[in-house]
Amino acid sequence: MNAKQPACILLALALTGCSSEVTFDDLAGGWTGRTLKQDFEFGYDGQTLMRDHKHGLYKGQCTVSGGNQLTCNFERFSRPVVREIRLPGDELIMTDPNGHDEIYVRK
């Protein structure tokens, strides 16, 4: 192995990790908030329940577009909630428009 091979392998792994697209089927199921006190239940049809531990239950419809953008329209919100999402293992990481990560673990 020459000196350039390890760098090429690391670059290939990094690029592969960045390019993984999330489908709604990947999200389906329950998620418990680790950094926020809220939980999600995503149905395969996009129907979504968000349980906020302080403010109750929110029903909505969510979609994934562009491979990593989650858009949720909740009945009680005046505008959509948009997050960039990643799924490393059994974690769901949602990044808000300000760059703050919200971390959830699969139930």
C-alpha positions as CSV (number, residue, x, y, z in Angstrom):
1,M,0.0,0.0,0.0
2,N,1.5,3.4,-0.9
3,A,1.1,6.6,1.1
4,K,-1.7,7.9,-1.1
5,Q,-4.0,4.9,-0.6
6,P,-5.1,5.5,3.0
7,A,-6.0,9.1,2.1
8,C,-8.0,7.9,-0.9
9,I,-9.8,5.3,1.2
10,L,-10.7,7.9,3.9
11,L,-12.0,10.3,1.2
12,A,-14.1,7.6,-0.4
13,L,-15.6,6.7,3.0
14,A,-16.3,10.4,3.8
15,L,-18.0,11.0,0.4
16,T,-20.1,7.8,0.8
17,G,-21.3,8.9,4.3
18,C,-22.3,12.3,3.0
19,S,-24.3,11.2,0.0
20,S,-26.7,8.8,1.7
21,E,-30.2,9.8,1.0
22,V,-33.0,9.4,3.6
23,T,-36.4,8.1,2.4
24,F,-39.6,8.3,4.3
25,D,-39.5,4.5,4.8
26,D,-36.3,5.0,6.7
27,L,-38.1,7.3,9.1
28,A,-41.2,5.2,9.7
29,G,-41.7,4.3,13.3
30,G,-41.2,5.8,16.6
31,W,-38.5,8.2,17.8
32,T,-37.8,9.5,21.3
33,G,-36.3,12.9,21.8
34,R,-32.8,12.9,23.4
35,T,-32.1,16.6,23.2
36,L,-35.7,17.9,23.2
37,K,-38.6,16.6,25.3
38,Q,-40.7,15.5,22.3
39,D,-41.3,12.3,20.4
40,F,-42.3,11.5,16.8
41,E,-44.3,8.7,15.2
42,F,-43.9,8.6,11.4
43,G,-46.3,6.5,9.4
44,Y,-45.2,5.1,6.0
45,D,-47.9,7.3,4.4
46,G,-46.4,10.5,5.9
47,Q,-48.9,10.9,8.7
48,T,-47.0,12.1,11.7
49,L,-47.7,12.6,15.4
50,M,-45.4,14.8,17.5
51,R,-45.8,14.5,21.2
52,D,-44.4,17.6,22.9
53,H,-44.0,16.8,26.7
54,K,-45.1,20.3,27.6
55,H,-47.6,21.3,24.9
56,G,-49.4,18.1,23.9
57,L,-50.0,16.2,20.7
58,Y,-49.6,17.6,17.2
59,K,-50.9,15.8,14.1
60,G,-49.4,16.5,10.6
61,Q,-48.2,15.3,7.3
62,C,-44.5,15.1,6.5
63,T,-42.5,14.5,3.3
64,V,-38.8,14.0,2.6
65,S,-37.3,15.8,-0.5
66,G,-33.9,16.2,-1.9
67,G,-32.7,13.1,0.0
68,N,-32.3,15.0,3.3
69,Q,-35.0,17.7,3.8
70,L,-37.9,16.9,6.1
71,T,-41.0,19.2,5.7
72,C,-43.8,18.8,8.2
73,N,-47.2,20.5,8.0
74,F,-48.8,20.3,11.4
75,E,-52.5,21.2,11.9
76,R,-51.8,23.6,14.8
77,F,-48.8,25.4,13.2
78,S,-49.2,28.4,10.9
79,R,-46.2,27.4,8.7
80,P,-44.3,24.2,7.8
81,V,-41.5,22.9,9.9
82,V,-38.4,22.3,7.8
83,R,-35.3,20.4,8.9
84,E,-32.2,18.8,7.3
85,I,-32.1,15.2,8.5
86,R,-29.5,12.5,8.9
87,L,-29.9,8.9,10.0
88,P,-26.6,7.6,11.5
89,G,-27.5,4.2,12.8
90,D,-30.5,4.3,15.2
91,E,-30.4,8.1,15.6
92,L,-32.3,10.7,13.8
93,I,-30.6,14.1,13.7
94,M,-32.7,17.0,12.6
95,T,-30.9,20.3,12.0
96,D,-32.9,23.5,12.2
97,P,-32.3,26.5,9.9
98,N,-30.0,28.0,12.6
99,G,-27.7,25.0,12.6
100,H,-28.9,23.5,15.9
101,D,-29.2,19.7,16.1
102,E,-32.2,17.9,17.5
103,I,-31.3,14.3,18.3
104,Y,-33.8,11.4,18.5
105,V,-33.3,7.7,19.1
106,R,-35.4,4.9,17.5
107,K,-37.9,3.4,19.9
